[in-house]
Every structure is written in C-alpha cells, then in structure tokens.
Amino acid sequence: EVNGRAERMRMRIAELERETGDLHSRLNSEKQSARVDPLTGIANRKGFEERFAQEIAHKPRASLPVSMLLWDLDNFKIINDSYGHRAGDRVLQSVAACFMAAVRGNDFVARIGGEEFAMLLCGAKVEQAMLIANQVRSAVEALRFHFRGTPVRVTVSCGLTELKENDAAEAAFDRADGALYRAKHAGKNLCVAA
C-alpha cells in the first residue's frame, strides 16, 4: 500500500511538473505577444520602452554609439479619411516592412503609436544614422500604393538623436521628438537631427 501511494505521488508530481512546464511556456508566449504589434508584426510601444530602457541603462558602460529615430507617417489621417482604414492598415504594414528591411542585426524597430514608429540603431553615430534615415525615407517614398486606380503618395518624417552618456530616457526621447516636430513643420518628408 505504501509503495502504491508512493508511485501515485511520483506520477502526480510528474504530471504537475508537465503542467508547470506548459504554463511557463504559455506565459512566455503571452509575454512575447504582449510586446508585438498585431497589425504590423513588429515590436509595440511596450517592447520599445523595454529595449530603450536597456540601451539607456547600458549607455554609460557602452563603447558603441546608439541613435534613436522617431518616425511619423505624413498626412496619414488624409489616407485613412480618403481611402478607409483598410487602406491605412496596408500602408502601415508596408511601411513597417520597409523599416524592418533597413535595419541591421542588433537594431530595433517598433510601432509606438497609430502612425508613429521608433528605431534604435546600435553602433551608429548621428551622422551614420542620418544616412540610414534618409535611405529609409527614400525607400518609403518609393513605395507604390493605388486605391481604385488612384496613386497614393506615402512619405515619412524623422527626428533623430544620438544617446549620450548618462542620458535620461525622457531627455533623449524629447530631443528626437523635437527634431521630428521640426521635420514636420519644415515641409515633411524630411529627416532632422536634434
């Protein structure tokens, strides 16, 4: 009887360990999906904030530069209002794919708002980040969209900054955001460094 109870306990422990493993796996999957934008398949704002916090915390010890780029689709409200949200969704997906095609191995791209995106370019000083930003801007401008035979022009504006040693996250974000604001008010379809 004691041996039988011991065997049932071993089986129950094995079953609980399997269930625990399954729960951990599902939890990890849920955590991962909580950091992904379902429309574009790239990181979302939460994923960006976590990665950005890591870069900020690592910056004082890092020897490599990191540049942050904030992007905004120009006149996106007009696209949504004129052609509908499905057309707007396709534009967002195509622009996100364009951004992903432009980044290198350890860079990071996220959709942080409706038509707003962010990039972290690891190992890129602001001058190199500006070159990459203009290549990306040109690639987005070259995307071809048509709605019922009418061409739809899509452009983006970008504000960028290089993270500084002992930078606060808010200060770096505000610098890039201010540069983005200047790009938008200087005529759009521009990249401006802070």
Steps between C-alpha positions, in 0.01 A plus 500: 500500500784739587676416171173559310451840665862595429458404134178705470680797660790468253252490211314803638828691544599418140158618382531825698848559358363458146215739576746751649717475190198558277393800709852650481502449126160667459603784731816564296294494182251747649782727616649495151168572329438788744806670344396457136271726299235268353451706182861537389666206675779720637558603861241724664545792741551269799772311314662828400492640855666185636774501235550876531536468878765229446694725261479796739615286795782351292615831346739615776700176458459463126777587261273493193266788416123456477270727303126525543275587207135601540285471188156631413304430181421826327132580439390158624162632616426604142580147379267348761224755437524484120558130441384330819665323790577183303710705258662671799578161653666386177710817498608441861592138424702597193682780680581268792639244254707773338640598840581139585682454169722798582624399844807297579535199732490663844290806406142528621173619342164554669161650431449729797171663406241520225730611218812548711805274495834495681838352413809441707814478285774332702855597407384803298611853577256772402669558162466134400147492643411798279625314191294193593197716580511668160535162326195374690308821428574461128400131508165588657445776245568245223221269626216493250142493622189527290142529611243439226758598241608816682863515614540568871823674600649385830782687672649507848676754716773415749661657804819344629748533781803316630473371855742674730685358799279529810204602280156480657249315284262797499774743395609282207142441391419872525802591285394258226137606530598867471701421187200311357280801573746720307499256206120505486487880510777543243289335231492129592678212323816612681749363755625744762766436766464643848 
